[in-house]
């Protein structure tokens, strides 16, 4: 990615004026987007009127997951494929195409969602009606994810965990498996891969002042780097890690509503850093007395770019790695079809069968004989009951083990030292 320099003759003064101005800019952008999203999501809110079945909540029931899937121009079909691969009537889904997409693409996505009778019946799939410019390396990406969380909280407050996905992600377990694995876990655990890396290049990256013009432009723009740098803050500790998250509703409410000064203070600071999604939530979690003991340093993602050196095939290693999702996949990756067939039991353009789907016992010939316009899983049973397969049982055991080990240890955040210290 190309970057530009902003030079200044009066380094300290101009650097902090720039930082302060951009902090205000991101806060204004966030506030504007949250207030305007009532109109922006008009098409998606219309879907809510179809909702007739509400999932039961409580310790005796599986959790509710809130998914945000973000894509760009040309990603509509990939987004729908991912949606169907992770769909379950209990969950909430928010689909968003950024400003690089045309209004026609967004309208086409809305029509595709509305044409699925199952999505209408449960009213749990929503499309953001307005696109925002997003630079994955800038604070516009952080604004987008906070905006998505705010929208999901408007749509429903009954979900338990927030999960961000891109169209290059794909599940390695069915939703019955994933819901089963999370059912026995405390609902206050935040799954986020983090570190207190003290490498000098990471310190320089954090201290470098960055401007993301995408916050106020119609299309994504390159980042601008100031010549000046800031000193490493001593008011809070900085943590970093993966931008892929599974965070609790309580924590996302804390970040969105900011009922104390910490989320706002860190938002102002990270609005002027590169890749704030790799630091913001990690740092808020680990600096908050309320949430620092809720961290599990595992984002349940598998990076398929990792090499295999033990003789195990990349496909087998991916499935045996204990992750719930893998990335990044190309649109035509053969592994996607293999996962559909061998793991998800999903037909092309179909949904993943679960215990809620009364059609799951059908064979392919009887499915093909269904009347035109009648979707697979058009008949459903108890959406509060899940039936895990071998992957789900394995994942539940792994997560319970990880959670127990983390809970037996004093907060990993408190044990870590501040980035940049010796």
C-alpha positions in Angstrom: 0.0 0.0 0.0 1.3 3.4 -0.9 1.7 6.0 1.8 2.4 9.7 1.9 4.3 11.9 4.3 3.1 15.0 6.1 6.0 17.2 7.1 5.9 20.0 9.7 8.4 22.6 10.7 7.2 22.8 14.3 7.2 19.1 15.1 5.8 18.7 18.6 3.1 21.3 18.3 1.8 20.3 14.9 2.0 16.6 15.7 -0.3 16.9 18.6 -2.7 19.3 16.9 -2.9 16.8 14.1 -3.5 13.9 16.5 -6.2 15.9 18.4 -7.9 16.9 15.2 -8.1 13.4 13.9 -9.3 12.1 17.2 -12.2 14.5 17.1 -12.8 13.5 13.5 -13.2 9.8 14.2 -15.5 10.5 17.1 -17.7 12.7 14.9 -17.7 10.1 12.2 -18.7 7.4 14.6 -21.5 9.5 16.1 -22.8 10.5 12.7 -22.9 6.9 11.5 -24.7 5.7 14.6 -27.4 8.3 14.4 -27.8 7.9 10.6 -27.9 4.1 10.6 -31.6 4.2 11.5 -32.1 5.4 7.9 -29.2 3.5 6.5 -30.6 0.1 7.6 -34.1 0.8 6.3 -34.1 -2.2 4.0 -32.7 -4.5 6.7 -35.1 -3.3 9.3 -38.1 -4.2 7.1 -37.0 -7.8 7.5 -37.7 -7.6 11.2 -41.4 -7.6 10.6 -41.3 -11.2 9.5 -39.8 -12.5 12.8 -42.2 -14.9 14.4 -39.9 -17.2 16.4 -37.6 -15.9 19.1 -34.9 -18.1 20.6 -35.0 -18.9 24.2 -32.3 -17.5 26.4 -30.6 -18.7 29.6 -27.9 -21.0 30.9 -29.9 -24.1 29.8 -29.9 -22.9 26.2 -27.3 -22.4 23.6 -25.9 -18.9 23.2 -26.8 -16.4 20.4 -24.0 -15.3 18.1 -24.0 -11.9 16.4 -22.1 -12.0 13.1 -20.8 -9.0 11.1 -19.7 -9.9 7.6 -18.0 -7.1 5.7 -17.1 -7.1 2.0 -16.4 -4.8 -0.9 -17.3 -4.4 -4.5 -18.0 -7.8 -6.2 -18.3 -9.7 -2.9 -22.1 -10.1 -2.8 -22.1 -13.8 -3.9 -19.2 -14.7 -1.6 -21.0 -13.0 1.2 -24.2 -15.0 0.6 -22.2 -18.3 0.4 -20.6 -17.5 3.8 -23.9 -16.5 5.3 -25.5 -19.8 4.3 -22.5 -21.7 5.6 -22.9 -20.1 9.1 -26.6 -19.7 9.3 -28.7 -20.7 12.3 -32.1 -19.4 13.3 -30.8 -18.5 16.8 -28.2 -16.1 15.6 -28.1 -12.5 14.3 -26.4 -11.5 11.1 -25.4 -8.1 9.7 -24.1 -7.9 6.2 -22.2 -4.8 4.9 -20.7 -3.8 1.6 -18.3 -0.9 1.8 -18.4 2.3 -0.2 -16.4 0.7 -3.0 -19.6 -1.2 -3.8 -22.4 0.4 -5.9 -25.9 1.1 -4.7 -27.0 -1.6 -7.2 -24.8 -4.2 -5.5 -26.3 -3.4 -2.1 -29.8 -3.5 -3.5 -29.1 -6.8 -5.1 -27.8 -8.2 -1.8 -31.0 -7.0 0.0 -33.2 -8.7 -2.7 -31.2 -11.9 -2.3 -31.8 -11.9 1.4 -35.4 -11.1 1.1 -36.0 -13.9 -1.4 -35.0 -16.5 1.2 -38.2 -17.4 3.0 -36.2 -18.8 6.0 -34.5 -15.5 6.5 -37.8 -13.7 6.4 -39.4 -16.2 8.9 -36.8 -15.6 11.5 -36.0 -12.0 10.7 -32.3 -12.4 11.8 -30.5 -11.4 8.6 -30.0 -7.6 8.0 -28.2 -5.6 5.4 -26.6 -2.2 6.1 -28.2 0.2 3.5 -25.3 2.6 3.3 -21.7 1.9 2.4 -18.8 3.5 4.3 -15.3 4.0 3.0 -13.0 1.5 4.9 -9.3 1.2 4.8 -8.4 -2.1 6.6 -5.2 -0.5 7.9 -6.8 2.7 9.2 -9.1 4.0 11.9 -12.0 3.8 9.4 -11.9 0.0 10.0 -12.2 0.5 13.7 -15.1 2.9 13.2 -16.8 0.3 11.0 -16.6 -2.5 13.5 -17.9 -0.2 16.3 -20.6 1.0 14.1 -21.6 -2.7 13.3 -21.7 -3.5 17.0 -23.9 -0.5 17.7 -26.3 -1.6 14.9 -26.5 -5.1 16.2 -27.2 -3.8 19.7 -30.1 -1.8 18.2 -31.4 -4.8 16.3 -31.3 -7.0 19.4 -29.7 -7.1 22.9 -30.2 -10.9 23.3 -26.9 -12.0 21.7 -24.0 -13.3 23.7 -20.9 -13.0 21.4 -19.9 -10.7 18.5 -17.9 -12.3 15.7 -16.4 -10.3 12.8 -15.8 -12.1 9.4 -14.7 -11.1 6.0 -15.8 -12.9 2.8 -12.4 -14.7 2.7 -13.3 -16.5 5.9 -15.1 -19.8 6.1 -16.3 -22.0 9.0 -14.6 -25.3 9.9 -17.6 -26.4 12.0 -21.3 -26.3 11.7 -23.3 -23.8 13.7 -24.8 -26.7 15.7 -21.2 -27.7 16.6 -20.2 -24.1 17.4 -23.2 -23.4 19.5 -22.8 -26.7 21.4 -19.1 -25.9 22.1 -20.0 -22.4 23.5 -23.0 -23.6 25.5 -21.0 -24.9 28.4 -18.6 -21.8 28.6 -19.1 -18.8 30.9 -20.8 -16.1 28.8 -18.2 -13.5 29.9 -15.2 -14.9 28.1 -13.6 -12.8 25.3 -11.6 -14.8 22.7 -8.9 -12.5 21.3 -5.4 -13.3 20.3 -3.2 -10.7 22.0 0.4 -10.1 23.0 2.6 -7.5 24.7 5.3 -7.6 22.0 8.2 -5.4 22.9 9.8 -5.4 19.4 11.2 -2.0 18.5 9.3 -2.0 15.1 6.0 -2.5 17.0 6.8 0.5 19.3 7.6 2.7 16.3 4.4 1.6 14.6 2.3 2.6 17.7 4.1 5.9 18.2 3.8 6.9 14.5 1.0 9.5 13.9 -1.3 8.4 11.1 -4.2 10.0 9.3 -6.9 7.9 7.7 -8.8 10.1 5.1 -11.3 7.3 4.5 -13.2 8.5 7.6 -14.6 11.5 5.7 -14.3 10.5 2.0 -16.7 8.6 -0.2 -14.0 6.1 -1.3 -11.2 4.4 0.6 -8.0 6.4 0.5 -4.3 5.7 1.4 -3.1 6.4 4.9 -0.9 9.5 5.6 2.0 9.3 8.0 3.2 12.3 9.8 7.0 12.8 10.1 6.6 13.4 13.9 6.1 10.6 16.4 4.6 10.4 19.8 6.2 9.0 23.0 4.9 5.7 24.3 2.0 6.5 26.7 2.4 5.7 30.4 -1.3 6.1 31.3 -2.2 2.7 29.9 -0.5 -0.5 28.6 -0.6 -1.3 24.9 -1.4 -4.7 23.7 -1.7 -6.0 20.1 -2.7 -9.1 18.2 -5.1 -10.4 15.6 -7.9 -8.2 14.3 -10.3 -11.2 14.2 -12.4 -11.3 17.4 -15.1 -13.2 19.4 -16.1 -10.6 22.0 -19.0 -10.6 24.5 -22.0 -8.4 24.2 -21.2 -6.8 27.6 -17.7 -5.8 26.4 -19.0 -4.5 23.0 -21.6 -2.4 24.9 -18.7 -1.1 27.0 -16.8 0.0 23.9 -19.8 1.4 22.1 -21.4 3.3 25.0 -18.1 4.2 26.8 -19.7 4.6 30.2 -16.3 5.4 31.7 -13.3 7.2 30.2 -11.1 4.2 29.2 -12.8 3.2 25.9 -13.0 6.9 24.8 -9.4 7.6 25.8 -8.1 4.6 23.9 -10.3 5.4 20.9 -8.8 8.9 20.7 -5.3 7.5 20.9 -5.7 4.6 18.4 -7.6 6.8 15.9 -4.1 8.1 14.9 -2.3 4.8 14.7 -1.9 2.3 11.8 -3.8 -0.9 12.1 -5.8 0.1 15.2 -7.9 -3.1 14.9 -4.8 -5.0 16.0 -4.5 -3.0 19.2 -7.7 -1.2 20.3 -9.9 -4.0 21.7 -6.9 -5.8 23.1 -5.8 -2.7 25.0 -9.3 -1.9 26.3 -9.7 -5.4 27.6 -6.3 -5.6 29.3 -6.5 -2.1 30.9 -10.1 -2.5 32.2 -10.4 -3.9 35.8 -13.9 -5.1 34.8 -12.8 -7.2 31.8 -9.1 -8.0 32.1 -9.9 -11.3 33.8 -12.2 -12.4 30.9 -9.6 -12.9 28.2 -8.8 -16.1 26.4 -5.8 -15.6 24.1 -7.2 -17.6 21.2 -9.3 -16.1 18.4 -10.3 -19.6 17.1 -9.0 -18.8 13.6 -6.7 -20.8 11.4 -4.4 -19.0 9.0 -4.2 -21.1 5.9 -1.0 -19.3 4.8 0.9 -21.2 7.5 3.2 -23.9 6.1 3.0 -27.6 7.1 6.3 -29.2 8.1 5.2 -32.4 9.8 4.0 -34.2 6.7 0.3 -33.6 7.5 -1.6 -32.2 4.5 -2.6 -28.5 4.7 -6.3 -29.5 4.6 -6.0 -32.0 7.4 -3.9 -29.6 9.5 -6.6 -27.0 9.1 -9.4 -29.3 10.2 -7.4 -30.7 13.1 -6.1 -27.3 14.4 -9.0 -26.7 16.8 -10.2 -23.6 15.1 -13.8 -22.6 14.3 -12.9 -20.5 11.2 -10.1 -20.4 8.6 -8.8 -17.7 6.3 -8.0 -16.4 3.8 -9.7 -18.4 1.0 -9.8 -17.3 -2.6 -13.3 -17.3 -4.1 -12.7 -20.4 -6.2 -10.6 -22.3 -3.6 -11.2 -26.1 -3.9 -11.0 -26.4 -0.2 -14.3 -24.6 0.2 -16.2 -27.3 -1.7 -14.3 -30.0 0.4 -15.4 -28.3 3.6 -19.0 -28.1 2.4 -19.1 -31.8 1.5 -17.0 -33.4 4.2 -17.6 -31.1 7.2 -20.7 -29.0 6.8 -22.8 -31.5 4.8 -23.9 -28.5 2.7 -25.3 -28.7 -0.8 -24.3 -26.0 -3.4 -26.2 -22.8 -2.6 -27.8 -24.6 0.3 -27.9 -24.2 4.1 -26.0 -26.3 6.6 -28.5 -28.8 8.1 -28.9 -28.7 11.9 -31.2 -30.3 14.4 -33.6 -27.4 13.9 -34.0 -28.3 10.2 -36.7 -31.0 9.8 -35.6 -31.6 6.2 -32.1 -32.8 7.2 -33.1 -36.4 6.8 -33.9 -36.0 3.1 -31.8 -37.5 0.5 -30.7 -35.7 -2.6 -33.4 -37.1 -4.8 -36.2 -36.2 -2.5 -34.7 -32.7 -2.1 -34.6 -32.3 -5.9 -38.3 -33.2 -6.0 -39.4 -30.4 -3.7 -41.8 -28.0 -5.4 -40.2 -25.0 -7.1 -39.6 -22.1 -4.7 -39.7 -24.3 -1.6 -36.3 -24.0 0.1 -34.4 -26.7 1.9 -35.0 -26.4 5.6 -38.3 -24.7 4.9 -39.7 -26.9 7.8 -38.1 -26.4 11.2 -38.4 -27.8 14.7 -36.9 -26.6 18.0 -34.3 -23.9 17.3 -33.2 -24.1 21.0 -31.8 -27.6 20.6 -28.5 -28.4 18.8 -27.0 -31.7 17.9 -23.2 -31.6 17.6 -21.1 -33.9 15.4 -17.6 -35.1 16.1 -16.1 -31.7 15.3 -18.4 -30.0 17.8 -17.7 -32.4 20.6 -13.9 -32.0 19.9 -14.2 -28.3 19.9 -16.3 -28.2 23.1 -13.6 -30.3 24.9 -10.8 -28.0 23.6 -12.6 -24.8 24.6 -13.5 -26.1 28.1 -9.8 -27.0 28.6 -8.5 -23.6 27.4 -11.1 -21.7 29.5 -10.2 -23.8 32.6 -6.5 -23.2 32.2 -7.0 -19.4 31.7 -9.3 -19.2 34.7 -6.9 -20.9 37.0 -4.3 -18.3 36.2 -4.1 -14.7 37.3 -5.0 -12.4 34.4 -2.6 -12.8 31.5 -3.0 -9.1 31.0 -1.8 -8.3 34.5 1.2 -10.6 34.1 2.3 -9.0 30.9 4.6 -6.0 30.9 3.9 -2.8 29.0 5.0 -2.6 25.4 8.3 -0.9 25.2 9.4 -1.7 28.7 12.5 -3.8 29.4 
